[in-house]
Amino acid sequence: MKIDVRNLSKRFGNFVALKNVDLDIASGELLALLGPSGSGKTTLLRIIAGLDFADGGEVYFAGENAANLNVRKRHVGFVFQHYALFRHMTVFENVAFGLRVRPRRERKPEHEIVKRVKRLLEFVHIEGLAERYPDQLSGGQRQRVALARALAIEPNVLLLDEPFGALDAKVRKSLRRWLRDLHGELNVTSVLVTHDQEEALEVADRIVVMGNGKIEQVGTPEEIYNEPANSFVFDFIGESVKLPVRIENGGIWIGSRRLATNDELPASGPARLFVRPHDLTFGEVSEAPLQGAVRSVRRVGALSFADVRLDYGGDDLLVEASLPPETIVRAGDLVGLTPRRYRIYEDGAAESLTSAAL
Ligand SMILES: Nc1ncnc2c1ncn2[C@@H]1O[C@H](COP(=O)(O)OP(=O)(O)OP(=O)(O)O)[C@@H](O)[C@H]1O
């Protein structure tokens, strides 16, 4: 089911929660709505679901204006972080619920309901838990039940709002892979709300980055990560180091050093260079555009990071750079750093002006 969102806006009192949101969701895709807390993700999801109404704009389900479709007619399956299962019902009964409450003429005979629920429980790998009650399940198992329950009604659209938000990091990771695989088999149009960039990057076909009720960028995970449209997206997705630079005489100036680039540059003036820590290459002090003293070295799992205090045109700036495995530095060492891949954004402005890969 294809969903088109057109010029949607929503206010809560004076607060603008959504501003002129336009979005096309392709049939069968898994789309992630990603953004900081309060950026409007849940509001957008609730309007798509028919649980809330927009002040302006429309939502179309397969070309039909959804204003004419109530929640039930939209055939939407939900999985919410806090969408509790019915505590007094077993897993089996929870999953069967949506099928049993259908109007009599649409309801399947009991033996078909039993067959379908069994198949769904197998599908989400919890067939052994059918007779348990929600209290007797782990958080991850509960979310599998919630998903089986959402799928029971054969939804046209699956809406997931931080479905793994309450789970620990390891379970989250395994459940999101599982969701990715499951979606590969089902191909039901799905919208996943998350504020976890890693989750969105790993699971989604496309990501919508939201900030302050607006869409900042829509793209594949690769596009969002490698070609962030503006400084907001760069900063929100992954780690970033921000360096004040100057554009002058057709070059990028970091303090008194010029950064080699063949790219077309924006107009002269102050700008900001955004670079991922792993794109800062360690090298000869005399040749690198950035120099500084290593303050400390840390290991996080398999990765090592060095905090480098840059001598930056009189200012001290602390940056965190990833250390390649073969590079050994110690606190106190003087090192050179070169931004290998970076993007330049006008100072204070949201536009991306240029990017470079040396
Ligand atoms: N019923 C409401 N009344 C007043 N303000 C609301 C209401 N619902 C949401 N808001 C406000 O609208 C903004 C967007 O909320 P929304 O829940 O869509 O954000 P979100 O991106 O999903 O955030 P989170 O990740 O924290 O869930 C927030 O500032 C929120 O406080």
Ligand as a Chemical Component Dictionary entry (heavy atoms), coordinates in Angstrom:
data_LIG
# 
_chem_comp.id                   LIG 
_chem_comp.type                 NON-POLYMER 
_chem_comp.pdbx_formal_charge   0 
_chem_comp.three_letter_code    LIG 
# 
loop_
_chem_comp_atom.comp_id 
_chem_comp_atom.atom_id 
_chem_comp_atom.alt_atom_id 
_chem_comp_atom.type_symbol 
_chem_comp_atom.charge 
_chem_comp_atom.model_Cartn_x 
_chem_comp_atom.model_Cartn_y 
_chem_comp_atom.model_Cartn_z 
_chem_comp_atom.pdbx_ordinal 
LIG N1  N1  N 0 -1.291 16.284 22.673 1  
LIG C1  C1  C 0 -0.309 17.193 22.694 2  
LIG N2  N2  N 0 -0.477 18.394 23.253 3  
LIG C2  C2  C 0 0.509  19.331 23.251 4  
LIG N3  N3  N 0 1.728  19.137 22.696 5  
LIG C3  C3  C 0 1.947  17.961 22.123 6  
LIG C4  C4  C 0 0.966  16.908 22.085 7  
LIG N4  N4  N 0 1.486  15.844 21.445 8  
LIG C5  C5  C 0 2.754  16.194 21.101 9  
LIG N5  N5  N 0 3.028  17.442 21.498 10 
LIG C6  C6  C 0 4.277  18.184 21.268 11 
LIG O1  O1  O 0 4.606  18.123 19.880 12 
LIG C7  C7  C 0 5.994  17.917 19.701 13 
LIG C8  C8  C 0 6.238  16.707 18.836 14 
LIG O2  O2  O 0 5.881  15.561 19.570 15 
LIG P1  P1  P 0 6.123  14.097 19.007 16 
LIG O3  O3  O 0 5.626  13.144 20.028 17 
LIG O4  O4  O 0 5.567  13.995 17.640 18 
LIG O5  O5  O 0 7.708  14.060 18.930 19 
LIG P2  P2  P 0 8.665  12.840 18.670 20 
LIG O6  O6  O 0 9.592  13.280 17.606 21 
LIG O7  O7  O 0 7.870  11.616 18.435 22 
LIG O8  O8  O 0 9.442  12.776 20.050 23 
LIG P3  P3  P 0 9.867  11.514 20.967 24 
LIG O9  O9  O 0 11.032 10.874 20.275 25 
LIG O10 O10 O 0 10.255 12.182 22.251 26 
LIG O11 O11 O 0 8.662  10.647 21.085 27 
LIG C9  C9  C 0 6.598  17.822 21.105 28 
LIG O12 O12 O 0 7.196  19.046 21.432 29 
LIG C10 C10 C 0 5.429  17.515 21.979 30 
LIG O13 O13 O 0 5.621  18.061 23.271 31 
# 
loop_
_chem_comp_bond.comp_id 
_chem_comp_bond.atom_id_1 
_chem_comp_bond.atom_id_2 
_chem_comp_bond.value_order 
_chem_comp_bond.pdbx_ordinal 
LIG N1  C1  SING 1  
LIG C1  N2  SING 2  
LIG C1  C4  DOUB 3  
LIG N2  C2  DOUB 4  
LIG C2  N3  SING 5  
LIG N3  C3  DOUB 6  
LIG C3  C4  SING 7  
LIG C3  N5  SING 8  
LIG C4  N4  SING 9  
LIG N4  C5  DOUB 10 
LIG C5  N5  SING 11 
LIG N5  C6  SING 12 
LIG C6  O1  SING 13 
LIG C6  C10 SING 14 
LIG O1  C7  SING 15 
LIG C7  C8  SING 16 
LIG C7  C9  SING 17 
LIG C8  O2  SING 18 
LIG O2  P1  SING 19 
LIG P1  O3  DOUB 20 
LIG P1  O4  SING 21 
LIG P1  O5  SING 22 
LIG O5  P2  SING 23 
LIG P2  O6  DOUB 24 
LIG P2  O7  SING 25 
LIG P2  O8  SING 26 
LIG O8  P3  SING 27 
LIG P3  O9  DOUB 28 
LIG P3  O10 SING 29 
LIG P3  O11 SING 30 
LIG C9  O12 SING 31 
LIG C9  C10 SING 32 
LIG C10 O13 SING 33 
# 
